[in-house]
Amino acid sequence: MTRSFLSALGIVSAGVLGLAGCASNGLDARAPEPTVTARLDGQAAVDAMDPKVLAEYESFFAEQNYPEDETSPLTPTTAAQDAFVAEERAMFTERGWEWNADEQTIALSLAFEGCGVAILNGHAVDAELLRHHVAFSELFAYLIDPEATEDQRRAAEADFSGTLVSGTVHLCPDDGASWSAAWNEVYGETNG
């Protein structure tokens, strides 16, 4: 399940980079900026992962009852998922929009993706990770119209990443605050 899930959401290709040029102790101000020397995708990225990280990732998705059939619609299976879906549905209907199985699947997918990305990045969630994730996530690429104007694209990114943040607050609350702070730094001016 994990290998196909990682690939399906594009988490692996967005999350594992080979770096060179890093200072050995991090204190040398003259050290060059890290540069990407290799991008690992698919199975190569899975093979390069720390086994403890992969075990935590697999454990999270097992606890969340992530379905074996990755093409089936997602439905809440835990109290945290129920609370998240109820919050999203209420927000949707308050805006006069129709909530349906597709909206529920998108919301839960974004939540799972946020938690998964946090795990794969050692729970070091910040604005740069959010920017990188939005830019490389296959789910975001699917959800955002490629013909959108820059303003429309940014608004869609803010909206979908806001759903990701709300989901992490419910499903992986230890990472939710970091995702929220990252969202405020990247998109806070968008809505306020």
DRENPA-3360 file (N, C-alpha, C; in nm, 2 decimals, always signed):
BEGIN
1 = MTRSFLSA = +0.08/-0.12/+0.00/+0.00/+0.00/+0.00/+0.09/+0.13/+0.00 ~ +0.19/+0.13/+0.08/+0.26/+0.26/+0.10/+0.33/+0.30/-0.03 ~ +0.40/+0.21/-0.10/+0.47/+0.25/-0.21/+0.38/+0.31/-0.32 ~ +0.27/+0.25/-0.34/+0.18/+0.30/-0.44/+0.11/+0.43/-0.39 ~ +0.08/+0.44/-0.27/+0.03/+0.56/-0.21/+0.12/+0.68/-0.22 ~ +0.25/+0.65/-0.19/+0.35/+0.76/-0.20/+0.36/+0.81/-0.34 ~ +0.36/+0.72/-0.44/+0.37/+0.76/-0.58/+0.25/+0.82/-0.62 ~ +0.13/+0.77/-0.58/+0.00/+0.83/-0.63/-0.01/+0.97/-0.59;
9 = LGIVSAGV = +0.03/+1.01/-0.47/+0.01/+1.15/-0.43/+0.13/+1.23/-0.46 ~ +0.24/+1.18/-0.52/+0.35/+1.26/-0.56/+0.43/+1.30/-0.44 ~ +0.41/+1.24/-0.32/+0.48/+1.28/-0.20/+0.63/+1.25/-0.21 ~ +0.66/+1.13/-0.26/+0.80/+1.09/-0.27/+0.87/+1.19/-0.36 ~ +0.82/+1.21/-0.48/+0.89/+1.30/-0.58/+0.91/+1.44/-0.52 ~ +0.82/+1.48/-0.44/+0.82/+1.62/-0.39/+0.90/+1.62/-0.26 ~ +0.93/+1.51/-0.19/+0.98/+1.52/-0.06/+1.13/+1.47/-0.04 ~ +1.19/+1.40/-0.14/+1.32/+1.35/-0.11/+1.41/+1.41/-0.22;
17 = LGLAGCAS = +1.51/+1.49/-0.17/+1.61/+1.55/-0.26/+1.75/+1.52/-0.22 ~ +1.84/+1.50/-0.31/+1.98/+1.48/-0.28/+2.04/+1.62/-0.27 ~ +2.12/+1.64/-0.17/+2.18/+1.78/-0.16/+2.33/+1.76/-0.15 ~ +2.40/+1.87/-0.20/+2.55/+1.88/-0.20/+2.58/+2.02/-0.16 ~ +2.71/+2.04/-0.11/+2.75/+2.17/-0.08/+2.71/+2.22/+0.06 ~ +2.67/+2.13/+0.14/+2.63/+2.18/+0.28/+2.75/+2.19/+0.37 ~ +2.75/+2.29/+0.45/+2.86/+2.30/+0.55/+2.85/+2.18/+0.65 ~ +2.96/+2.13/+0.69/+2.96/+2.01/+0.78/+2.90/+2.04/+0.91;
25 = NGLDARAP = +2.92/+2.16/+0.96/+2.87/+2.19/+1.10/+2.76/+2.30/+1.09 ~ +2.73/+2.35/+0.98/+2.62/+2.44/+0.96/+2.66/+2.58/+1.01 ~ +2.78/+2.61/+1.05/+2.82/+2.74/+1.11/+2.90/+2.82/+1.01 ~ +2.95/+2.76/+0.91/+3.04/+2.84/+0.81/+2.95/+2.92/+0.72 ~ +2.95/+3.05/+0.75/+2.87/+3.15/+0.67/+2.91/+3.15/+0.52 ~ +3.04/+3.11/+0.50/+3.09/+3.12/+0.36/+3.05/+2.99/+0.28 ~ +3.00/+2.89/+0.34/+2.96/+2.77/+0.27/+2.86/+2.80/+0.17 ~ +2.87/+2.73/+0.05/+2.77/+2.76/-0.05/+2.64/+2.70/-0.01;
33 = EPTVTARL = +2.54/+2.76/-0.08/+2.40/+2.72/-0.06/+2.39/+2.57/-0.10 ~ +2.31/+2.49/-0.04/+2.29/+2.35/-0.09/+2.23/+2.36/-0.23 ~ +2.27/+2.27/-0.31/+2.21/+2.26/-0.44/+2.16/+2.11/-0.46 ~ +2.06/+2.11/-0.54/+2.00/+1.97/-0.57/+2.09/+1.90/-0.67 ~ +2.14/+1.79/-0.63/+2.22/+1.71/-0.73/+2.14/+1.59/-0.79 ~ +2.04/+1.55/-0.72/+1.96/+1.44/-0.78/+1.82/+1.45/-0.72 ~ +1.73/+1.42/-0.80/+1.59/+1.41/-0.75/+1.55/+1.26/-0.76 ~ +1.51/+1.21/-0.64/+1.47/+1.07/-0.64/+1.32/+1.06/-0.65;
41 = DGQAAVDA = +1.28/+0.97/-0.73/+1.13/+0.95/-0.75/+1.10/+0.80/-0.73 ~ +0.97/+0.78/-0.71/+0.92/+0.64/-0.70/+0.99/+0.55/-0.61 ~ +1.02/+0.43/-0.65/+1.09/+0.33/-0.57/+1.22/+0.38/-0.52 ~ +1.30/+0.45/-0.60/+1.43/+0.50/-0.56/+1.42/+0.58/-0.43 ~ +1.32/+0.67/-0.43/+1.30/+0.76/-0.32/+1.26/+0.67/-0.19 ~ +1.17/+0.58/-0.21/+1.13/+0.49/-0.10/+1.25/+0.42/-0.05 ~ +1.34/+0.36/-0.13/+1.46/+0.29/-0.09/+1.56/+0.38/-0.02 ~ +1.56/+0.51/-0.05/+1.65/+0.60/+0.02/+1.61/+0.65/+0.15;
49 = MDPKVLAE = +1.48/+0.62/+0.19/+1.42/+0.68/+0.31/+1.48/+0.60/+0.43 ~ +1.49/+0.68/+0.54/+1.52/+0.62/+0.67/+1.41/+0.52/+0.71 ~ +1.44/+0.40/+0.74/+1.34/+0.30/+0.77/+1.25/+0.34/+0.88 ~ +1.30/+0.42/+0.98/+1.21/+0.46/+1.09/+1.10/+0.56/+1.04 ~ +1.14/+0.64/+0.94/+1.05/+0.74/+0.88/+0.94/+0.66/+0.81 ~ +0.99/+0.57/+0.73/+0.89/+0.49/+0.65/+0.80/+0.41/+0.74 ~ +0.85/+0.36/+0.85/+0.77/+0.29/+0.94/+0.66/+0.38/+1.01 ~ +0.70/+0.50/+1.04/+0.61/+0.60/+1.10/+0.50/+0.63/+1.00;
57 = YESFFAEQ = +0.55/+0.65/+0.87/+0.45/+0.68/+0.76/+0.35/+0.57/+0.75 ~ +0.40/+0.45/+0.74/+0.31/+0.33/+0.72/+0.22/+0.32/+0.84 ~ +0.27/+0.34/+0.96/+0.18/+0.33/+1.08/+0.07/+0.44/+1.08 ~ +0.11/+0.56/+1.04/+0.00/+0.66/+1.03/-0.11/+0.62/+0.94 ~ -0.08/+0.58/+0.82/-0.18/+0.54/+0.73/-0.26/+0.42/+0.77 ~ -0.20/+0.33/+0.84/-0.27/+0.21/+0.89/-0.37/+0.26/+1.00 ~ -0.32/+0.35/+1.09/-0.41/+0.40/+1.19/-0.53/+0.48/+1.14 ~ -0.51/+0.54/+1.02/-0.61/+0.62/+0.96/-0.70/+0.53/+0.87;
65 = NYPEDETS = -0.68/+0.40/+0.87/-0.76/+0.31/+0.79/-0.76/+0.35/+0.64 ~ -0.65/+0.40/+0.59/-0.64/+0.43/+0.45/-0.67/+0.31/+0.37 ~ -0.77/+0.32/+0.27/-0.81/+0.21/+0.19/-0.71/+0.14/+0.10 ~ -0.71/+0.01/+0.09/-0.62/-0.06/+0.00/-0.65/-0.02/-0.14 ~ -0.77/+0.00/-0.18/-0.81/+0.04/-0.31/-0.80/+0.19/-0.32 ~ -0.69/+0.24/-0.38/-0.67/+0.39/-0.38/-0.75/+0.46/-0.48 ~ -0.84/+0.39/-0.55/-0.93/+0.46/-0.64/-1.07/+0.48/-0.58 ~ -1.09/+0.42/-0.47/-1.22/+0.43/-0.41/-1.24/+0.57/-0.34;
73 = PLTPTTAA = -1.36/+0.62/-0.33/-1.38/+0.75/-0.26/-1.34/+0.73/-0.11 ~ -1.29/+0.84/-0.06/-1.25/+0.84/+0.09/-1.37/+0.87/+0.17 ~ -1.39/+0.80/+0.28/-1.49/+0.83/+0.38/-1.42/+0.83/+0.52 ~ -1.48/+0.91/+0.61/-1.42/+0.92/+0.74/-1.43/+0.78/+0.81 ~ -1.32/+0.74/+0.88/-1.32/+0.62/+0.95/-1.27/+0.63/+1.09 ~ -1.24/+0.75/+1.13/-1.19/+0.78/+1.27/-1.27/+0.90/+1.32 ~ -1.27/+0.92/+1.45/-1.33/+1.04/+1.51/-1.27/+1.17/+1.46 ~ -1.14/+1.17/+1.45/-1.07/+1.29/+1.39/-1.11/+1.32/+1.25;
81 = QDAFVAEE = -1.12/+1.22/+1.17/-1.16/+1.24/+1.03/-1.31/+1.28/+1.03 ~ -1.39/+1.23/+1.11/-1.53/+1.27/+1.12/-1.54/+1.42/+1.15 ~ -1.46/+1.46/+1.25/-1.47/+1.60/+1.29/-1.42/+1.69/+1.18 ~ -1.31/+1.65/+1.11/-1.26/+1.73/+1.00/-1.36/+1.74/+0.89 ~ -1.42/+1.63/+0.85/-1.52/+1.63/+0.74/-1.64/+1.72/+0.78 ~ -1.69/+1.70/+0.91/-1.80/+1.78/+0.95/-1.77/+1.93/+0.94 ~ -1.65/+1.97/+0.98/-1.61/+2.11/+0.97/-1.60/+2.16/+0.83 ~ -1.54/+2.08/+0.74/-1.54/+2.12/+0.60/-1.68/+2.13/+0.53;
89 = RAMFTERG = -1.76/+2.03/+0.57/-1.90/+2.03/+0.51/-1.97/+2.15/+0.56 ~ -1.96/+2.19/+0.68/-2.03/+2.30/+0.73/-1.98/+2.43/+0.66 ~ -1.85/+2.44/+0.64/-1.80/+2.56/+0.58/-1.85/+2.57/+0.43 ~ -1.85/+2.45/+0.37/-1.90/+2.45/+0.23/-2.05/+2.49/+0.22 ~ -2.13/+2.43/+0.30/-2.27/+2.46/+0.29/-2.31/+2.60/+0.34 ~ -2.23/+2.66/+0.43/-2.25/+2.80/+0.47/-2.22/+2.89/+0.35 ~ -2.13/+2.85/+0.26/-2.10/+2.93/+0.14/-2.20/+2.91/+0.03 ~ -2.30/+2.81/+0.05/-2.40/+2.78/-0.05/-2.35/+2.68/-0.15;
97 = WEWNADEQ = -2.24/+2.61/-0.13/-2.19/+2.51/-0.22/-2.24/+2.38/-0.18 ~ -2.24/+2.29/-0.28/-2.29/+2.15/-0.26/-2.17/+2.06/-0.21 ~ -2.19/+2.00/-0.10/-2.10/+1.90/-0.05/-2.13/+1.76/-0.10 ~ -2.03/+1.69/-0.15/-2.06/+1.56/-0.21/-1.94/+1.47/-0.18 ~ -1.95/+1.34/-0.23/-1.84/+1.25/-0.21/-1.71/+1.29/-0.27 ~ -1.71/+1.36/-0.38/-1.59/+1.41/-0.44/-1.52/+1.52/-0.35 ~ -1.60/+1.61/-0.30/-1.55/+1.71/-0.21/-1.49/+1.64/-0.09 ~ -1.56/+1.54/-0.03/-1.51/+1.47/+0.08/-1.38/+1.40/+0.05;
105 = TIALSLAF = -1.37/+1.34/-0.06/-1.24/+1.27/-0.10/-1.13/+1.37/-0.12 ~ -1.16/+1.48/-0.18/-1.05/+1.58/-0.19/-1.00/+1.63/-0.06 ~ -1.10/+1.66/+0.03/-1.06/+1.72/+0.16/-0.97/+1.61/+0.24 ~ -1.02/+1.49/+0.24/-0.94/+1.39/+0.31/-0.81/+1.36/+0.25 ~ -0.80/+1.36/+0.11/-0.68/+1.35/+0.04/-0.58/+1.45/+0.08 ~ -0.62/+1.58/+0.09/-0.54/+1.69/+0.13/-0.49/+1.67/+0.27 ~ -0.57/+1.63/+0.36/-0.53/+1.61/+0.50/-0.43/+1.50/+0.51 ~ -0.46/+1.38/+0.44/-0.36/+1.27/+0.44/-0.23/+1.32/+0.38;
113 = EGCGVAIL = -0.23/+1.39/+0.28/-0.11/+1.44/+0.21/-0.03/+1.53/+0.31 ~ -0.10/+1.62/+0.37/-0.03/+1.71/+0.47/+0.04/+1.63/+0.58 ~ -0.03/+1.53/+0.64/+0.03/+1.45/+0.74/+0.15/+1.37/+0.69 ~ +0.13/+1.31/+0.57/+0.23/+1.23/+0.51/+0.36/+1.31/+0.48 ~ +0.34/+1.43/+0.43/+0.46/+1.52/+0.40/+0.53/+1.55/+0.52 ~ +0.46/+1.58/+0.63/+0.52/+1.62/+0.76/+0.60/+1.51/+0.81 ~ +0.55/+1.38/+0.80/+0.63/+1.27/+0.85/+0.75/+1.25/+0.77 ~ +0.74/+1.26/+0.63/+0.85/+1.23/+0.55/+0.96/+1.34/+0.56;
121 = NGHAVDAE = +0.92/+1.46/+0.61/+1.02/+1.57/+0.63/+1.06/+1.58/+0.78 ~ +1.05/+1.47/+0.85/+1.09/+1.48/+0.99/+1.01/+1.57/+1.08 ~ +0.89/+1.61/+1.04/+0.80/+1.70/+1.11/+0.86/+1.84/+1.11 ~ +0.95/+1.87/+1.02/+1.01/+2.00/+1.01/+0.93/+2.08/+0.90 ~ +0.81/+2.12/+0.94/+0.72/+2.19/+0.85/+0.74/+2.34/+0.86 ~ +0.76/+2.41/+0.75/+0.78/+2.55/+0.75/+0.72/+2.61/+0.61 ~ +0.73/+2.74/+0.60/+0.68/+2.80/+0.48/+0.75/+2.75/+0.35 ~ +0.88/+2.72/+0.35/+0.95/+2.67/+0.24/+0.89/+2.53/+0.20;
129 = LLRHHVAF = +0.87/+2.45/+0.29/+0.81/+2.32/+0.26/+0.67/+2.33/+0.20 ~ +0.59/+2.42/+0.26/+0.46/+2.44/+0.20/+0.47/+2.49/+0.05 ~ +0.56/+2.59/+0.03/+0.57/+2.64/-0.11/+0.62/+2.52/-0.20 ~ +0.72/+2.45/-0.16/+0.77/+2.34/-0.24/+0.66/+2.23/-0.26 ~ +0.59/+2.20/-0.16/+0.48/+2.10/-0.17/+0.38/+2.14/-0.27 ~ +0.33/+2.26/-0.26/+0.22/+2.31/-0.35/+0.28/+2.31/-0.49 ~ +0.40/+2.34/-0.51/+0.46/+2.35/-0.64/+0.47/+2.21/-0.71 ~ +0.50/+2.10/-0.63/+0.53/+1.97/-0.68/+0.43/+1.86/-0.66;
137 = SELFAYLI = +0.33/+1.89/-0.58/+0.23/+1.79/-0.55/+0.14/+1.76/-0.67 ~ +0.13/+1.63/-0.70/+0.04/+1.59/-0.81/-0.10/+1.62/-0.78 ~ -0.14/+1.61/-0.65/-0.28/+1.64/-0.61/-0.31/+1.79/-0.64 ~ -0.22/+1.88/-0.60/-0.24/+2.02/-0.62/-0.24/+2.05/-0.77 ~ -0.16/+1.98/-0.85/-0.15/+2.00/-1.00/-0.29/+1.96/-1.05 ~ -0.34/+1.85/-1.00/-0.47/+1.80/-1.05/-0.59/+1.90/-1.01 ~ -0.58/+1.96/-0.89/-0.69/+2.04/-0.85/-0.69/+2.18/-0.90 ~ -0.58/+2.23/-0.94/-0.57/+2.37/-0.98/-0.57/+2.38/-1.14;
145 = DPEATEDQ = -0.66/+2.46/-1.19/-0.67/+2.47/-1.34/-0.54/+2.52/-1.39 ~ -0.48/+2.45/-1.49/-0.35/+2.50/-1.55/-0.37/+2.63/-1.63 ~ -0.49/+2.66/-1.66/-0.51/+2.79/-1.74/-0.55/+2.90/-1.65 ~ -0.55/+2.88/-1.52/-0.59/+2.99/-1.43/-0.49/+3.11/-1.44 ~ -0.54/+3.23/-1.41/-0.45/+3.34/-1.40/-0.36/+3.33/-1.28 ~ -0.26/+3.41/-1.27/-0.18/+3.40/-1.15/-0.26/+3.43/-1.02 ~ -0.35/+3.52/-1.02/-0.43/+3.55/-0.91/-0.52/+3.44/-0.87 ~ -0.58/+3.38/-0.98/-0.67/+3.26/-0.96/-0.59/+3.14/-0.90;
153 = RRAAEADF = -0.48/+3.12/-0.96/-0.39/+3.01/-0.91/-0.35/+3.03/-0.77 ~ -0.31/+3.15/-0.73/-0.27/+3.17/-0.59/-0.39/+3.16/-0.50 ~ -0.51/+3.20/-0.54/-0.63/+3.19/-0.45/-0.66/+3.04/-0.44 ~ -0.65/+2.96/-0.55/-0.68/+2.82/-0.54/-0.58/+2.75/-0.45 ~ -0.45/+2.79/-0.46/-0.35/+2.73/-0.38/-0.38/+2.76/-0.23 ~ -0.41/+2.88/-0.20/-0.45/+2.92/-0.06/-0.56/+2.84/-0.01 ~ -0.67/+2.82/-0.09/-0.79/+2.75/-0.05/-0.75/+2.60/-0.03 ~ -0.69/+2.54/-0.12/-0.66/+2.39/-0.11/-0.56/+2.37/+0.00;
161 = SGTLVSGT = -0.46/+2.46/+0.01/-0.36/+2.44/+0.12/-0.43/+2.47/+0.26 ~ -0.53/+2.56/+0.26/-0.60/+2.58/+0.38/-0.68/+2.46/+0.43 ~ -0.73/+2.38/+0.33/-0.80/+2.26/+0.36/-0.69/+2.16/+0.42 ~ -0.58/+2.15/+0.35/-0.47/+2.07/+0.40/-0.44/+2.10/+0.55 ~ -0.42/+2.23/+0.58/-0.39/+2.27/+0.71/-0.50/+2.23/+0.81 ~ -0.63/+2.25/+0.78/-0.74/+2.21/+0.86/-0.74/+2.06/+0.89 ~ -0.71/+1.99/+0.78/-0.70/+1.84/+0.80/-0.59/+1.80/+0.89 ~ -0.47/+1.86/+0.88/-0.36/+1.82/+0.97/-0.39/+1.86/+1.11;
169 = VHLCPDDG = -0.46/+1.97/+1.14/-0.50/+2.00/+1.27/-0.58/+1.89/+1.34 ~ -0.66/+1.82/+1.26/-0.74/+1.71/+1.31/-0.67/+1.58/+1.31 ~ -0.60/+1.55/+1.20/-0.55/+1.41/+1.18/-0.41/+1.39/+1.24 ~ -0.33/+1.50/+1.24/-0.19/+1.49/+1.29/-0.17/+1.62/+1.37 ~ -0.23/+1.64/+1.48/-0.23/+1.78/+1.55/-0.09/+1.82/+1.59 ~ +0.00/+1.73/+1.61/+0.14/+1.78/+1.64/+0.20/+1.85/+1.53 ~ +0.16/+1.83/+1.40/+0.21/+1.90/+1.29/+0.12/+2.01/+1.24 ~ -0.01/+2.01/+1.29/-0.11/+2.11/+1.25/-0.07/+2.25/+1.27;
177 = ASWSAAWN = -0.01/+2.28/+1.39/+0.03/+2.42/+1.42/+0.14/+2.47/+1.33 ~ +0.23/+2.38/+1.30/+0.34/+2.42/+1.20/+0.29/+2.44/+1.06 ~ +0.19/+2.36/+1.02/+0.13/+2.38/+0.89/+0.05/+2.51/+0.89 ~ -0.01/+2.54/+1.00/-0.09/+2.66/+1.01/+0.00/+2.79/+1.00 ~ +0.11/+2.78/+1.08/+0.21/+2.89/+1.08/+0.27/+2.91/+0.94 ~ +0.30/+2.80/+0.87/+0.35/+2.81/+0.73/+0.25/+2.87/+0.64 ~ +0.12/+2.83/+0.65/+0.01/+2.88/+0.57/+0.00/+3.03/+0.59 ~ +0.00/+3.08/+0.72/-0.01/+3.22/+0.75/+0.11/+3.30/+0.69;
185 = EVYGETNG = +0.23/+3.24/+0.69/+0.34/+3.31/+0.63/+0.33/+3.32/+0.48 ~ +0.28/+3.21/+0.41/+0.28/+3.21/+0.27/+0.15/+3.28/+0.21 ~ +0.03/+3.25/+0.27/-0.09/+3.29/+0.22/-0.17/+3.39/+0.31 ~ -0.12/+3.42/+0.42/-0.20/+3.50/+0.52/-0.25/+3.63/+0.46 ~ -0.17/+3.70/+0.37/-0.21/+3.82/+0.31/-0.32/+3.80/+0.21 ~ -0.34/+3.68/+0.16/-0.43/+3.65/+0.06/-0.58/+3.67/+0.10 ~ -0.60/+3.63/+0.23/-0.74/+3.64/+0.28/-0.75/+3.75/+0.39 ~ -0.66/+3.83/+0.41/-0.68/+3.92/+0.51/-0.60/+4.05/+0.48;
% end
